[in-house]
Amino acid sequence: MYTPAQLQEVIENAIQNINYPAQPEKLYAPIRYIMSMGGKRIRPVLTLMAADLFEADILKAIPAALAIETFHNFTLVHDDIMDNAPLRRGKQTVHEKWGINNAILSGDVMMVEANKQLSMLHSAILKDALETFNATARGVCEGQQLDMEFEQQAIVSIPEYINMIRLKTAVLLGGAMKLGAQVAGADHNEAEQLYQFGLNLGIAFQLQDDILDVYGDPEKFGKQVGGDIIANKKTLLLLKLKELASAEDLRKLEAQSTNKDHTEKVKHITGLYNAYNIPELAGIEMRNYADKAFDALNAVKVPESRKSELLELADLLMSREH
């Protein structure tokens, strides 16, 4: 069995060994740039961990892992354009460095590269793997579209929000795990259980992100406290508050939406969250999805000892400090 750290190293080495064409330089240099930025490589690591769970040769799962990581980075390039983001992991975003048109085109080629990686899988599992990958990629795009639409919608329900983060964030974790299981030759039911594990873990992780944005330690969490509040972002906390607040408190909330004093805005809205026990309620929702994830993993019929690394990684992801 491999540890996540060992698999991260395997992924980094595999990425470094990808030979992109030298020309046109402005098409391929951005791809090399974004792919070399690092990060935790959680998604491809999950693909390899899923394969390892069934005692498969992880080398056979590397093309699937690279396809997932290439696709993920493709979405980052295009998301940064849509968000007009200047930085990614502390470095210039691709569109800032090479221009928007180059970034779009390089992103398009990354999608081609992801499919090229998938095509290296054994023919016996290629059809199933392509179906999983394509459903995952479509879901991520649907989630991004819904996220953009929610910015303009006055009313968003909590089920609608959960569905959006399921698509935008969680299906990629589920798809990564299902691909690893398929490469390992797992049966349909076990591959589906691993998909549900990744999916529900992804939803729980995003809900935890919503909570930590307001209540996390900025030094440990690495983000500005209340960034979502400042941006009027529709998170679980805000939607839960709108569901429970009195008419008077809803008026106070609405008045804060245009407050240019960010410190005061965060203070007032956090006060409303506390008054309605929103962090506790959001925590219950988060733990419900984490429990669903662990239930799905428990249903996978492999020795419990082989699940230890996955369980440890999941616990680590869900125990970020407040």
Contacts in CASP RR format, 6 or more apart in sequence:
PFRMAT RR
TARGET T0000
AUTHOR 0000-0000-0000
METHOD contacts of the structure
MODEL  1
MYTPAQLQEVIENAIQNINYPAQPEKLYAPIRYIMSMGGKRIRPVLTLMA
ADLFEADILKAIPAALAIETFHNFTLVHDDIMDNAPLRRGKQTVHEKWGI
NNAILSGDVMMVEANKQLSMLHSAILKDALETFNATARGVCEGQQLDMEF
EQQAIVSIPEYINMIRLKTAVLLGGAMKLGAQVAGADHNEAEQLYQFGLN
LGIAFQLQDDILDVYGDPEKFGKQVGGDIIANKKTLLLLKLKELASAEDL
RKLEAQSTNKDHTEKVKHITGLYNAYNIPELAGIEMRNYADKAFDALNAV
KVPESRKSELLELADLLMSREH
1 52 0 8 1.000
1 306 0 8 1.000
1 308 0 8 1.000
1 309 0 8 1.000
2 10 0 8 1.000
2 48 0 8 1.000
2 49 0 8 1.000
2 52 0 8 1.000
2 58 0 8 1.000
2 309 0 8 1.000
3 309 0 8 1.000
4 45 0 8 1.000
4 49 0 8 1.000
4 309 0 8 1.000
4 312 0 8 1.000
4 313 0 8 1.000
7 44 0 8 1.000
7 45 0 8 1.000
7 48 0 8 1.000
7 49 0 8 1.000
7 52 0 8 1.000
7 58 0 8 1.000
8 40 0 8 1.000
8 41 0 8 1.000
8 45 0 8 1.000
10 48 0 8 1.000
10 58 0 8 1.000
10 62 0 8 1.000
11 41 0 8 1.000
11 44 0 8 1.000
11 45 0 8 1.000
11 48 0 8 1.000
11 62 0 8 1.000
11 65 0 8 1.000
11 66 0 8 1.000
11 69 0 8 1.000
12 38 0 8 1.000
12 41 0 8 1.000
14 62 0 8 1.000
14 65 0 8 1.000
14 66 0 8 1.000
15 35 0 8 1.000
15 36 0 8 1.000
15 66 0 8 1.000
15 69 0 8 1.000
16 36 0 8 1.000
18 35 0 8 1.000
18 66 0 8 1.000
18 113 0 8 1.000
20 28 0 8 1.000
20 31 0 8 1.000
20 32 0 8 1.000
20 113 0 8 1.000
21 28 0 8 1.000
22 28 0 8 1.000
26 98 0 8 1.000
26 102 0 8 1.000
27 102 0 8 1.000
27 105 0 8 1.000
27 106 0 8 1.000
27 109 0 8 1.000
28 106 0 8 1.000
28 109 0 8 1.000
29 98 0 8 1.000
30 77 0 8 1.000
30 94 0 8 1.000
30 97 0 8 1.000
30 98 0 8 1.000
30 102 0 8 1.000
30 103 0 8 1.000
30 106 0 8 1.000
30 107 0 8 1.000
31 106 0 8 1.000
31 107 0 8 1.000
31 109 0 8 1.000
31 110 0 8 1.000
31 113 0 8 1.000
33 94 0 8 1.000
33 97 0 8 1.000
34 73 0 8 1.000
34 76 0 8 1.000
34 77 0 8 1.000
34 88 0 8 1.000
34 94 0 8 1.000
34 110 0 8 1.000
35 69 0 8 1.000
35 70 0 8 1.000
35 73 0 8 1.000
37 88 0 8 1.000
37 89 0 8 1.000
37 91 0 8 1.000
38 89 0 8 1.000
39 89 0 8 1.000
41 69 0 8 1.000
42 173 0 8 1.000
42 317 0 8 1.000
43 65 0 8 1.000
43 68 0 8 1.000
43 69 0 8 1.000
43 72 0 8 1.000
43 172 0 8 1.000
43 173 0 8 1.000
43 176 0 8 1.000
44 65 0 8 1.000
44 66 0 8 1.000
44 68 0 8 1.000
44 69 0 8 1.000
44 176 0 8 1.000
45 65 0 8 1.000
45 313 0 8 1.000
46 173 0 8 1.000
46 174 0 8 1.000
46 176 0 8 1.000
46 177 0 8 1.000
46 198 0 8 1.000
47 61 0 8 1.000
47 64 0 8 1.000
47 65 0 8 1.000
47 68 0 8 1.000
47 176 0 8 1.000
47 177 0 8 1.000
47 179 0 8 1.000
47 180 0 8 1.000
47 183 0 8 1.000
48 58 0 8 1.000
48 61 0 8 1.000
48 62 0 8 1.000
48 65 0 8 1.000
48 180 0 8 1.000
49 177 0 8 1.000
49 309 0 8 1.000
49 310 0 8 1.000
49 313 0 8 1.000
50 61 0 8 1.000
50 176 0 8 1.000
50 177 0 8 1.000
50 178 0 8 1.000
50 179 0 8 1.000
50 180 0 8 1.000
50 181 0 8 1.000
50 184 0 8 1.000
50 194 0 8 1.000
51 57 0 8 1.000
51 58 0 8 1.000
51 60 0 8 1.000
51 61 0 8 1.000
51 180 0 8 1.000
51 181 0 8 1.000
51 183 0 8 1.000
51 184 0 8 1.000
52 58 0 8 1.000
52 306 0 8 1.000
52 309 0 8 1.000
53 181 0 8 1.000
53 184 0 8 1.000
53 194 0 8 1.000
53 300 0 8 1.000
53 302 0 8 1.000
53 306 0 8 1.000
53 307 0 8 1.000
53 310 0 8 1.000
54 181 0 8 1.000
54 184 0 8 1.000
54 185 0 8 1.000
54 186 0 8 1.000
54 190 0 8 1.000
54 302 0 8 1.000
55 184 0 8 1.000
55 306 0 8 1.000
56 180 0 8 1.000
56 183 0 8 1.000
56 184 0 8 1.000
56 185 0 8 1.000
60 121 0 8 1.000
60 122 0 8 1.000
60 183 0 8 1.000
61 179 0 8 1.000
61 180 0 8 1.000
61 183 0 8 1.000
61 184 0 8 1.000
63 117 0 8 1.000
63 118 0 8 1.000
63 119 0 8 1.000
63 120 0 8 1.000
63 121 0 8 1.000
64 117 0 8 1.000
64 118 0 8 1.000
64 121 0 8 1.000
64 129 0 8 1.000
64 133 0 8 1.000
64 179 0 8 1.000
64 180 0 8 1.000
64 182 0 8 1.000
64 183 0 8 1.000
65 176 0 8 1.000
65 179 0 8 1.000
65 180 0 8 1.000
66 114 0 8 1.000
66 117 0 8 1.000
67 114 0 8 1.000
67 115 0 8 1.000
67 117 0 8 1.000
67 118 0 8 1.000
67 133 0 8 1.000
67 179 0 8 1.000
68 114 0 8 1.000
68 133 0 8 1.000
68 172 0 8 1.000
68 175 0 8 1.000
68 176 0 8 1.000
68 179 0 8 1.000
70 110 0 8 1.000
70 113 0 8 1.000
70 114 0 8 1.000
70 117 0 8 1.000
71 110 0 8 1.000
71 111 0 8 1.000
71 114 0 8 1.000
71 133 0 8 1.000
71 136 0 8 1.000
71 137 0 8 1.000
71 140 0 8 1.000
71 172 0 8 1.000
72 172 0 8 1.000
73 110 0 8 1.000
74 107 0 8 1.000
74 110 0 8 1.000
74 111 0 8 1.000
74 114 0 8 1.000
75 140 0 8 1.000
75 144 0 8 1.000
76 88 0 8 1.000
77 93 0 8 1.000
77 94 0 8 1.000
77 95 0 8 1.000
77 103 0 8 1.000
77 106 0 8 1.000
77 107 0 8 1.000
77 110 0 8 1.000
78 103 0 8 1.000
78 104 0 8 1.000
78 107 0 8 1.000
79 85 0 8 1.000
79 144 0 8 1.000
80 88 0 8 1.000
80 93 0 8 1.000
80 94 0 8 1.000
80 95 0 8 1.000
80 103 0 8 1.000
81 93 0 8 1.000
81 95 0 8 1.000
81 100 0 8 1.000
81 103 0 8 1.000
81 104 0 8 1.000
82 144 0 8 1.000
82 148 0 8 1.000
85 93 0 8 1.000
86 92 0 8 1.000
86 93 0 8 1.000
86 96 0 8 1.000
87 93 0 8 1.000
88 94 0 8 1.000
93 103 0 8 1.000
94 102 0 8 1.000
94 103 0 8 1.000
94 106 0 8 1.000
95 102 0 8 1.000
95 103 0 8 1.000
95 104 0 8 1.000
98 106 0 8 1.000
111 137 0 8 1.000
114 133 0 8 1.000
114 137 0 8 1.000
115 133 0 8 1.000
118 126 0 8 1.000
118 129 0 8 1.000
118 130 0 8 1.000
118 133 0 8 1.000
119 126 0 8 1.000
121 129 0 8 1.000
121 183 0 8 1.000
122 183 0 8 1.000
125 182 0 8 1.000
125 183 0 8 1.000
125 185 0 8 1.000
128 182 0 8 1.000
129 179 0 8 1.000
129 182 0 8 1.000
129 183 0 8 1.000
132 175 0 8 1.000
132 178 0 8 1.000
132 179 0 8 1.000
132 182 0 8 1.000
133 175 0 8 1.000
133 179 0 8 1.000
135 171 0 8 1.000
135 175 0 8 1.000
136 171 0 8 1.000
136 172 0 8 1.000
136 174 0 8 1.000
136 175 0 8 1.000
136 176 0 8 1.000
139 167 0 8 1.000
139 171 0 8 1.000
140 167 0 8 1.000
140 168 0 8 1.000
140 171 0 8 1.000
140 172 0 8 1.000
142 167 0 8 1.000
143 164 0 8 1.000
143 167 0 8 1.000
143 168 0 8 1.000
144 168 0 8 1.000
146 160 0 8 1.000
146 163 0 8 1.000
146 164 0 8 1.000
146 167 0 8 1.000
146 168 0 8 1.000
147 164 0 8 1.000
147 168 0 8 1.000
150 156 0 8 1.000
150 160 0 8 1.000
150 161 0 8 1.000
150 164 0 8 1.000
150 234 0 8 1.000
151 234 0 8 1.000
153 234 0 8 1.000
156 234 0 8 1.000
156 239 0 8 1.000
157 239 0 8 1.000
158 236 0 8 1.000
158 239 0 8 1.000
158 240 0 8 1.000
158 243 0 8 1.000
161 234 0 8 1.000
161 235 0 8 1.000
161 236 0 8 1.000
161 239 0 8 1.000
162 203 0 8 1.000
162 236 0 8 1.000
165 202 0 8 1.000
165 203 0 8 1.000
165 206 0 8 1.000
165 207 0 8 1.000
166 199 0 8 1.000
166 203 0 8 1.000
169 202 0 8 1.000
169 203 0 8 1.000
169 205 0 8 1.000
169 206 0 8 1.000
170 198 0 8 1.000
170 199 0 8 1.000
170 200 0 8 1.000
170 201 0 8 1.000
170 202 0 8 1.000
170 203 0 8 1.000
170 205 0 8 1.000
170 206 0 8 1.000
171 199 0 8 1.000
173 198 0 8 1.000
173 199 0 8 1.000
173 201 0 8 1.000
173 202 0 8 1.000
173 205 0 8 1.000
174 194 0 8 1.000
174 195 0 8 1.000
174 196 0 8 1.000
174 197 0 8 1.000
174 198 0 8 1.000
174 199 0 8 1.000
174 202 0 8 1.000
175 195 0 8 1.000
175 198 0 8 1.000
175 199 0 8 1.000
176 198 0 8 1.000
177 194 0 8 1.000
177 195 0 8 1.000
177 197 0 8 1.000
177 198 0 8 1.000
178 191 0 8 1.000
178 192 0 8 1.000
178 194 0 8 1.000
178 195 0 8 1.000
180 194 0 8 1.000
181 190 0 8 1.000
181 191 0 8 1.000
181 194 0 8 1.000
181 195 0 8 1.000
182 191 0 8 1.000
186 194 0 8 1.000
190 300 0 8 1.000
190 301 0 8 1.000
190 302 0 8 1.000
193 296 0 8 1.000
193 297 0 8 1.000
193 299 0 8 1.000
193 300 0 8 1.000
194 296 0 8 1.000
194 297 0 8 1.000
194 300 0 8 1.000
196 292 0 8 1.000
196 293 0 8 1.000
196 296 0 8 1.000
197 293 0 8 1.000
197 294 0 8 1.000
197 296 0 8 1.000
197 297 0 8 1.000
197 300 0 8 1.000
197 310 0 8 1.000
197 314 0 8 1.000
198 293 0 8 1.000
198 296 0 8 1.000
199 293 0 8 1.000
200 289 0 8 1.000
200 290 0 8 1.000
200 292 0 8 1.000
200 293 0 8 1.000
200 296 0 8 1.000
201 289 0 8 1.000
201 290 0 8 1.000
201 293 0 8 1.000
201 314 0 8 1.000
201 317 0 8 1.000
201 318 0 8 1.000
202 289 0 8 1.000
202 293 0 8 1.000
203 289 0 8 1.000
204 286 0 8 1.000
204 287 0 8 1.000
204 289 0 8 1.000
204 290 0 8 1.000
204 293 0 8 1.000
204 318 0 8 1.000
205 317 0 8 1.000
205 318 0 8 1.000
207 236 0 8 1.000
207 282 0 8 1.000
207 283 0 8 1.000
207 285 0 8 1.000
207 286 0 8 1.000
207 289 0 8 1.000
208 283 0 8 1.000
208 286 0 8 1.000
208 318 0 8 1.000
208 320 0 8 1.000
210 228 0 8 1.000
210 235 0 8 1.000
210 236 0 8 1.000
210 237 0 8 1.000
210 282 0 8 1.000
211 236 0 8 1.000
211 237 0 8 1.000
211 279 0 8 1.000
211 282 0 8 1.000
211 283 0 8 1.000
211 286 0 8 1.000
211 322 0 8 1.000
212 221 0 8 1.000
212 223 0 8 1.000
212 320 0 8 1.000
212 322 0 8 1.000
213 223 0 8 1.000
213 225 0 8 1.000
213 226 0 8 1.000
213 227 0 8 1.000
213 228 0 8 1.000
213 229 0 8 1.000
213 235 0 8 1.000
214 225 0 8 1.000
214 226 0 8 1.000
214 228 0 8 1.000
214 229 0 8 1.000
214 237 0 8 1.000
214 266 0 8 1.000
214 270 0 8 1.000
214 273 0 8 1.000
214 279 0 8 1.000
215 279 0 8 1.000
215 322 0 8 1.000
216 225 0 8 1.000
216 321 0 8 1.000
216 322 0 8 1.000
217 321 0 8 1.000
217 322 0 8 1.000
218 224 0 8 1.000
218 225 0 8 1.000
220 320 0 8 1.000
220 321 0 8 1.000
221 320 0 8 1.000
221 321 0 8 1.000
224 230 0 8 1.000
225 266 0 8 1.000
226 266 0 8 1.000
226 270 0 8 1.000
227 233 0 8 1.000
227 266 0 8 1.000
228 235 0 8 1.000
228 237 0 8 1.000
228 238 0 8 1.000
229 238 0 8 1.000
229 265 0 8 1.000
229 266 0 8 1.000
229 269 0 8 1.000
229 270 0 8 1.000
230 262 0 8 1.000
230 265 0 8 1.000
230 266 0 8 1.000
232 257 0 8 1.000
236 282 0 8 1.000
236 285 0 8 1.000
237 273 0 8 1.000
237 278 0 8 1.000
237 279 0 8 1.000
237 282 0 8 1.000
238 269 0 8 1.000
240 276 0 8 1.000
240 278 0 8 1.000
240 281 0 8 1.000
240 282 0 8 1.000
241 249 0 8 1.000
241 253 0 8 1.000
241 272 0 8 1.000
241 273 0 8 1.000
241 276 0 8 1.000
241 278 0 8 1.000
242 250 0 8 1.000
242 253 0 8 1.000
244 276 0 8 1.000
244 278 0 8 1.000
245 253 0 8 1.000
245 272 0 8 1.000
245 276 0 8 1.000
249 272 0 8 1.000
249 275 0 8 1.000
249 276 0 8 1.000
252 268 0 8 1.000
252 272 0 8 1.000
253 269 0 8 1.000
253 272 0 8 1.000
256 265 0 8 1.000
256 268 0 8 1.000
256 269 0 8 1.000
259 265 0 8 1.000
259 268 0 8 1.000
272 278 0 8 1.000
273 279 0 8 1.000
290 314 0 8 1.000
290 318 0 8 1.000
293 314 0 8 1.000
294 311 0 8 1.000
294 314 0 8 1.000
297 307 0 8 1.000
297 310 0 8 1.000
297 311 0 8 1.000
297 314 0 8 1.000
300 307 0 8 1.000
END
